[in-house]
C-alpha cells in the first residue's frame, strides 16, 4: 500500500506558504513574533523555518519549556526533600537541571532516593505499594500536565505528596507585554496548552495589549501557516486571536481538565527562571489538598538560590538572546554537561539549537 502523505509535512505546500509569507511581508517593516512552546521551537529549528523567512520577520522563543522555567530554588527544594529521606519522583529531564549548588542527579548519586517516573500514576502507585515511605512527586509543566497532577490527587494515598512547580502560560505572556523590555508584535500560541485553556485567555491579552495571536499546531505547515496569518494580521492591524490548530483545539478548551485544575489549585505568585515573581502564574494546592502539599508537610526552607554564573537562560527565555549569544554555548555548556536548564531539556532552546544546528541558524 502506498504510504499516506502527511499534508502538514508537505514540502511543496510549505514552500508555497513561505513564498506567500515573503510576498505579504513586503513593506510591513520589522515583525517580531514570539512562540511560548518548546515543541514549537523544536519544530521551527528542525525544519529550518527561520531560514525560509524574509529578513524582516523574526521568530523569537519565549518561556515555553517547562523544565527550563523551573527555578534553581525549586530544584534546591527537591534536593532538600531528598536529603530528608523522602522518596522523590520526577520526570527524567529534571534530574540534570542545576540547582544552586547541585542537581537531583548528584543527590541520587550520593545515595538519596530519587526515582525517574514516566507518569504521575507511577509515582502514586509507588506510594501505594510502599506505605512506609513518604513519596513526593515534582509536579512540573503548564496547563498540559497540571490536570494530570490534579486528577492524581483526587484519590492519592496519605503518603503521597506533590511539590507543585506547575505554572500557567497566559500570565507570563501578560508579563512579557506589560513589563518586558522586548518588542513582541504577535504570539504563536502553544497548541497543547490551548487544547486545555481554549481561546478566551488569549483574547483578553489581545484586547489589553493589541497584539494578534494565532494558535498553532506542531508540523512545519502548521507553523508556517500561523506565521503567514500573523503577518497578515499585523499588516491589517487585526489584533484578534485565530485558531490554526482547530483539528485539536476548541474555542472552549477542555472543560473537564479546567474543572479538575480549578478544584485542586489556586493561582499564586511565582518566579520563573530568569523572571521575577509573575502574579498569578503559579498553581498552589488548595487547602483541601494541603495534606498532599510537600511544602506544608515538610516545612521546606531553602537558602537564597543562585543562577549559574554566565548562563543566559533568563534572556533566552525572554526572547532577548539566542542560544548562540551565550558565551558558554557548545563550549562549557553542552547536553552532556549542561550549565543551564535550557541545555537540559529536549524542549529547551539551547538543547534544540545544539542538536540541530549548533546555533548557526540563530547566529
Ligand atoms: S548555553 Fe547553557 S549556560 Fe548558556 S544560556 Fe544556554 S543553557 Fe544557559
Boltz pocket constraint, residues with backbone or C-beta under 6 A from the ligand:
constraints:
  - pocket:
      binder: B
      contacts: [[A, 310], [A, 311], [A, 312], [A, 313], [A, 316], [A, 323], [A, 326], [A, 327], [A, 328], [A, 329], [A, 330], [A, 333], [A, 334], [A, 338], [A, 339], [A, 340], [A, 341], [A, 342], [A, 343], [A, 344], [A, 350]]
      max_distance: 6.0
